[in-house]
Amino acid sequence: MKKEIVYNPQISIADNASFNQVSVASILKYIKDNNIDRRRDEMFRRYLLVKKIKKENKNISIRDIKKKTGLSYNTVVKYLNFDEENFKLKENKISGFDMSNSKNLVKTVSSSVSEILRGIALLYNNGNSFECDLTFSKGLFYKNLDPPKFKYDKYPLSENVKPLDEILETDSSDLFNSVVIDLPFLVKDEKSAITSIISRRFTSFRSVQELYTANDSMLQLAYRLLVCRGILVIRTMDINYNSKQYWISDYVCNKALETGFELLDKFILVSKSKLLSPSGFAQHCARKWHSYFFVFKKNNHR
């Protein structure tokens, strides 16, 4: 299967290769196949950086901008006096910054976890790998991505994953710039948990209240562990249990806001397939065929 590349014109070719878990040659081929004017985009990237630094500190000197960017004095002066019209594309070429080209867009809907996580990292984590996962499990999220440096799970499955209790029992705070959470969304009683095909593959809760409580505690933990303006990515899903629908995604979003987070974005992961129940029961509501990835930012205003 051809690997989907999420190309970021604001980072180097090597960093694009690392971010997408492909070779440099693959990125160069992507640039060529899509007629991207890389040289123009690199100049434009430097221009945007200079303009951003100047906007954030209007009194900053040219020499200080030079130190921050590594550009020459004359280049800084040139970009300060430029506007976007100075950056012309070569004939028949396109820009990686051009959002009118669908290939450059990070989209809200995908059937690929990797594509969604790459998009979130690109937009909200400066293109960097996520720093900590509190529900790492087998690490399937990171099949095509660099895994987090810090991995925790309630039931660790490998030696490089630490028990979640280890960090729950400390008073440490402001440790990470980004945190990922993917709690189970299944609710099964003891009998169903033993007989259910899905429950044998995935961890489940014994009650809806237990599911809510777990989300509460994990949101509180993430808030404590994140630095100010740190990013939380949490996956959740609505469920149907005992013929009643529970809008878990609404609950998680509202609880996160109550905790002190700001909602930055929402992504929808559409399932490619689903395990079907062999019971043959009549269908009473639409089958849940998608889950959500919420992106929150920690604000220290509580």
Secondary structure, 3 states (H helix, E strand, C coil): CCCCCCCCCCCCHHHHHHHHCCCHHHHHHHHHHCCECHHHHHHHHHHHHHHHHHHHCCCCCHHHHHHHHCCCHHHHHHHHCCCHHHCCCCCCCECCCCCCCHHHCCCCEECCHHHHHHHHHHHHCCCCCCCEECCCCCCHHHCCCCCCCEEEECCCCCCCCEEHHHHHCCCCCCCEEEEEEECCCEECCHHHHHHCHHHHHCCEECCHHHHHHHHHHHHHHHHHHEEEEEEEEEEECCEEECCEEECHHHHHHHHHHHHCEEEEEEEEEECCCCCCCCCCCCCCCCCCCEEEEEEEEECCCC
